[in-house]
Amino acid sequence: MNRQMKQALEQAQRMQQGLVRIQEELAGARVEGSAGGLKATVTGQGELVGISIPPEALEGADPDLLEDMILAAVRDAVEKSRELQAARMRDLGMPSLGGLL
């Protein structure tokens, strides 16, 4: 195997190890989004793991408005999760994979 091929394989292996490390970090990371006092928590991989609704949000609440606030909080958290993914990929010197991690 020539030297260039060996270097390319070593670089690919380092990148693969970096991706595995990033995936593990993102799985353990928690990102919070909010809307109207409601909070949604997702992992760094975008998996919804929690919703917090303060009692005052339920008092006399319009169900449609409450649903919209929940959806907005989840979307906010997922967007922040995607931003975290992109930042980790940049740290590794790679382009974002569009949420594929």
JONOR-V229427 format. One record per residue. N is the residue number from 1. RES is the residue in three letters. OMEGA is omega in whole degrees, 0 to 359 (999 if undefined). Layout:
# JONOR-V229427
N|RES|OMEGA, N|RES|OMEGA
This chain:
# JONOR-V229427
1|MET|181, 2|ASN|186, 3|ARG|181, 4|GLN|179, 5|MET|180, 6|LYS|179, 7|GLN|179, 8|ALA|178, 9|LEU|178, 10|GLU|179, 11|GLN|178, 12|ALA|179, 13|GLN|178, 14|ARG|179, 15|MET|179, 16|GLN|178, 17|GLN|177, 18|GLY|179, 19|LEU|178, 20|VAL|179, 21|ARG|180, 22|ILE|179, 23|GLN|179, 24|GLU|178, 25|GLU|182, 26|LEU|179, 27|ALA|180, 28|GLY|182, 29|ALA|175, 30|ARG|181, 31|VAL|184, 32|GLU|174, 33|GLY|181, 34|SER|176, 35|ALA|176, 36|GLY|180, 37|GLY|177, 38|LEU|179, 39|LYS|175, 40|ALA|180, 41|THR|176, 42|VAL|173, 43|THR|176, 44|GLY|177, 45|GLN|176, 46|GLY|180, 47|GLU|179, 48|LEU|181, 49|VAL|179, 50|GLY|175, 51|ILE|178, 52|SER|179, 53|ILE|180, 54|PRO|183, 55|PRO|182, 56|GLU|178, 57|ALA|181, 58|LEU|183, 59|GLU|178, 60|GLY|184, 61|ALA|173, 62|ASP|182, 63|PRO|180, 64|ASP|179, 65|LEU|179, 66|LEU|177, 67|GLU|179, 68|ASP|179, 69|MET|177, 70|ILE|180, 71|LEU|180, 72|ALA|179, 73|ALA|179, 74|VAL|179, 75|ARG|179, 76|ASP|180, 77|ALA|180, 78|VAL|178, 79|GLU|178, 80|LYS|177, 81|SER|178, 82|ARG|178, 83|GLU|178, 84|LEU|178, 85|GLN|181, 86|ALA|179, 87|ALA|179, 88|ARG|178, 89|MET|177, 90|ARG|178, 91|ASP|180, 92|LEU|180, 93|GLY|181, 94|MET|175, 95|PRO|177, 96|SER|178, 97|LEU|175, 98|GLY|177, 99|GLY|181, 100|LEU|177, 101|LEU|999
